[in-house]
Amino acid sequence: MIAYWLSKSKQICYYTNPWYKRKCEIHISACTKGLRLHQRGDFYMQQIVLPIKDSNVLNDVQDTLLNNFKAGRRNYTVFQVGKATLLRVSDVMRLKQTDIFNPDGSIKQNAFIHDRKTGKPNILYLKPVQTELLLYRQWLLNHRLASEWLFPSIQHPERHITEKQFYKIMSKVGDLLGINYLGTHTMRKTGAYRVYTQSNYNIGLVMNLLNHSSEAMTLAYLGLDQASTETMLDQIDFG
């Protein structure tokens, strides 16, 4: 097995052949710590998911999610909920309608859940996505998708859509728009980035929302490289 480390592009490629395939897969799993890999012929390429920082690009992504898929309203609402609540995709997919809707169909102000990864309680503030959720509920009714899950599969409403299915959706959006940094974490990272930049760079607030243990972890998650840091510093009046 030959491994190519491309540090500047933040990609790692592993050459494989039938004799070493399983060994390579084990090595890849151990080294990437959960980062998603794409296979291109004989190469595995590690994708780096980044927040969407440009509002025009964000609008394009959201419009594509809404208008280019059979279940566009569902896909769009998944993205909006993930962006506004900063939930991990695994928790977004497992939301139930009773978590979000009151018996009369109105939207709850808060949803009370437990994070799947940490087991900690989490209170979701739903007002920022109230309009999107009301439109989505009407879409569910129009399509007669009776399900306990907030985001059911179209073919199997008794199941929620999976992270893998949503990854494929985001990947197609990336292909349509020519964007190579989209993934299932895009909505969470984008929401976190927007909170950070619109709260006067309140890193403590973002750390709390993401349940991170250090500022360095949060800054890395936000994709704040040196160029981004310098751009922000250019806006500071040091007197």
Summary of the structure (lengths in Angstrom):
residues: 239
radius of gyration: 19.5
end to end distance: 56.0
largest distance: 63.8
contacts: 635
relative contact order: 0.12
helix: 49%
strand: 14%
